[in-house]
């Protein structure tokens, strides 16, 4: 491996060898020094992990690599938010990289492209919007077998788009995201709606507006049913329960679900890390 920044190969090797020092202060100093080198050091650390037979050193390298990758994810998330969160797929990919740091955006993009192609093959633009939605439902839920993950509703995997694309099982918001990404490629005005306890979608163009529940195989419903739903929850009507929401709000909700999932599993450290990601998304971006 080539020289890295201000440290050469031998100096880095010497640093890593100190990770199993008995003096906790020495270890802390070494970890701080490695962290300060930044994310370019990750491949080197992975190489050292493979060539080490010391479980203590391996565990500390794993923690360092995770910390460095997490810093990178947060930086990218901040940049995504600062640029207006325009690309929903990119936002969802960044959440997935928290758990799957080697995941490429291009991989997710190809998978969505394939689903879009399957829908496009059967799509008819002259159909009434409700029939267009029924056609998408038929391909997504019958042909491709996407569906609600009712068995593991609180699994962290439900918030990871790559996992949902692989298992074809997801929570309401993940299924809606896949649906919306495909619909947008078809130039359909289908957007997310932030209902309490249930994420749904709306088809909204001109005078035509109706709602779609991806968690219930794309069931089409009306404003009246949202009124009844809110009444049952004893909530007052609010525009945000009826109208399209922003991509940033979608990503924030996915992160809240992910935090809740880790909380249920007792993953305290992960709950704290997801909270850091959520703060980045919810904070006002300096102009």
N, C-alpha and C positions, 0 to 999 in steps of 0.2 A: 504494500500500500504506500502511496506517495506521502510526502510531508503534508501535515494537516495544520493549516493556519500557522500559529507560532510554535507549535509543538511538533517534533518529528516522531517517527514511528516508535523509536526506543523510549522516548519520554512518555508517550501515551501508554505503552506497555508497562512501564514502571508505575504509572499512576494506577492503572487497572489492578496491578499486583497488590497494591496497598488496600484494596477494597475489603480484604479479609483481616485487616489489622485489628489487634485486640483493643486498641484505643479508639473509642467511639468518636472522639474529636478528630482524630486523623482521618477516619472514614468520612466524616461529615465534610471535612476540608476537601478531600479528594472528590467527593460527589459534587460539591459546589463548583470545583474547578472544571470538572467534566461538563456539568450543566452549562457553565459559562461559555464553553466552546461552541454550543449551538447544535442545530439539528444535522449539520453535515457529518457529525461524528457518529451518527447512528450505524452506518454500515460497518465502521471499524469496531464498534462495541459488539455488534452481532457476530463479527468474525471472532472476536475475543471470547464471546460466550461459547461458540462452537468448539474452540480449542481449549476451553477450561474444563478441568475435572473436579473443580471445587464448587460444591453446591451453594456455599455462602456467596462466593463471587458471582456465580451464575444468577442467583436470586437478585443480588444488588444491581447487576447489569440489566436484568429484565426491568427492574423498577426505574432505572435511569432511562432506558430506551422508551418505556411508557411515558415517563415525564416529559421527555424531549418531544415525542410524537404528539402528546397532548398539547404542548405549547404551540406546535405547528398547526394543529387543528383549530385552536382558539384564534390564532392569527388569521387563518383563512376565513373563519366564521365572521370575524370582525370586518374583514375586507368585503365579504359577501353582503353583510348588513349595510356597510357604509356606501356600497354601490347601489343600494336600493332593493336588494334581495330579488332581483328580476328573474333569475333562473331558479325555479322551484326544484328541479332535479339536482342542481348543484347544492342547494341547501340541504336536501335529503341525503345526498352523498356525503357531505361533511359530517352529518350526524353518524352515518355508518362508519366513517373512518375513525371515530372514537374507539370502536370495538374492532374494526378491521382496517388497520392503518395502511395495508398494501392495496386496498381496493381502488381500482381506477374508475374515474368518472365515465370514461369511454365504455367500460364494461356495462354499466347501468344503462347508458345511452343506447347501446346496441340492443339490450334486452327490451327496452321500451319501444324501440324502433320495430322489433319483431312483432310485438303485440299490436302495435299500430298497423303493421302490414296485414296481419290476420284480420283485423277489423275492416281495414280499407278494402280488402278483397271482396267483402260482402256489402259494403256501404253504398247507400243510394242517397245522393244529396237532394233529390226531389221529394223525399218523404217528409211528412209532418215531423216537427221536432220530437214529439213523444214517441213516434215510431222509430226515429233515428236512435233515440236512447234505448228503446227495446231491442234494437238490432245490436247495439254495443253490448247490452246485457247478455244477449244470447251468445255472443262470441266469448266475452270475458268469463261468464259464470257457467255456461253450459259446455262450450267447446274447450276452452282453456282451463276450466275447473278452478278458477279463483273462488275463494269463499271466506267466510268469517272464521277466525280462530277462536271458537267458543271454548275449546278444551283448555287452551293455555292463553286466556284472555290477557293476563298480566305478565306475559313473557317479555323480556327486553327485546327479543327478536322481532316483536310486532312493530317496533319503532325503527328497525333497520331495513331499509328498502331492499337491499341485496338479499336478505333472509326471506322477506315476503315474496320477492320474485322467484326465489328458489323453491320455497315450500308451497307457494300459492295460497297461503293462509295468512290473514292479517287482522288488525283491529280496524275500526271504522275509518280512521284518518289515513292509514297506509293504503287501504283499498281505494279510498277517494283520490289519493295522490296519483296512483297508477291510472285510474279512470280519467282524471283531469288531464294528465300529461298526454294520454292518447287522444282525448277529445280536442285538446288544443291543437294537436297535429292535424286534426280533421277540420280545423278552423271553426269549431263549435263553441258558442259562448257559455261554457260550463265552468263554474267557479266553486270554490269551497265556501261553506257557511258554518260559522262557529256557534253551533247550538250547544247549550249546556249538556254535559254528559254524552253527547252524541254528535259526531262530526258528519255533516251531510253536504250535498251539493245543490246548486241551483242552475237551471238553464234560464238565462235572462237576456232577452233581446227585444227591444221595442216594447210592445204590449204583451209579449209572451213571456210568462215566468211560471215555472213550476220547480219542484224539488225532487231530488234523487237520493235514495238511501242505499249506498254501496254495501253496507253491512247486511242488508236484507235483499241481496241479489239485484240491486238496482231498482228497487220498488219506486214508482213515481207517485208523488203525493202533492197536496196543495197547501197554500198558506193557512187554510182553515185548520189543517191537522197540526201545524206548528202552534197555532193559537191554543188548541186543545192540550198539546204537549206542555206548553208553558203554564197553562192553568193547572194541570195536574202537578207540576213542580212548584206551584204557588209563586211563579215569577211574573213580573210585569213585562208586557211586550216591550221590545227594544229593537231599534233598527238593525243592530248587529246580528240579531237572531234570524233575520230574514234576508239580509243582503250579502253580496260577495265580500270575502275578507282578503287581506293582503298575504303574500307568501311569507312575510316575516312572522305574521300571526300563526300561520300553519306550522312553521318550524318551531316556534315557541311552544305550541301545544304538543307537538311531537316530543320535545324535550321534557315537558312536564309529565307526559305519559311514561317516558323512559325513566325519569327520576322516581316516579311512583312504583314502577316495576322493580327497580333496584331496592327501593325501600322495603317492599314486601319480601324480598329475598334476603334482607339484612345486609346488603352491600353498602355499608356506611360511606366508605371511601368514594365509591362510584356515585352515590347520591350527591356528595359534596362537589365532585368534578362536574357532574351534569348541571348542578346549580351554577357553577362558574360559566358554563356555556350559555345557560339561560340568561344570566346577567348581561352577557355580551349582546344577546339578541334583544333584550328588553330595554337596555340603556339607550338614552338619546345620543345619537351620533353627532359629534361636533361638526359644525359646518365649516 
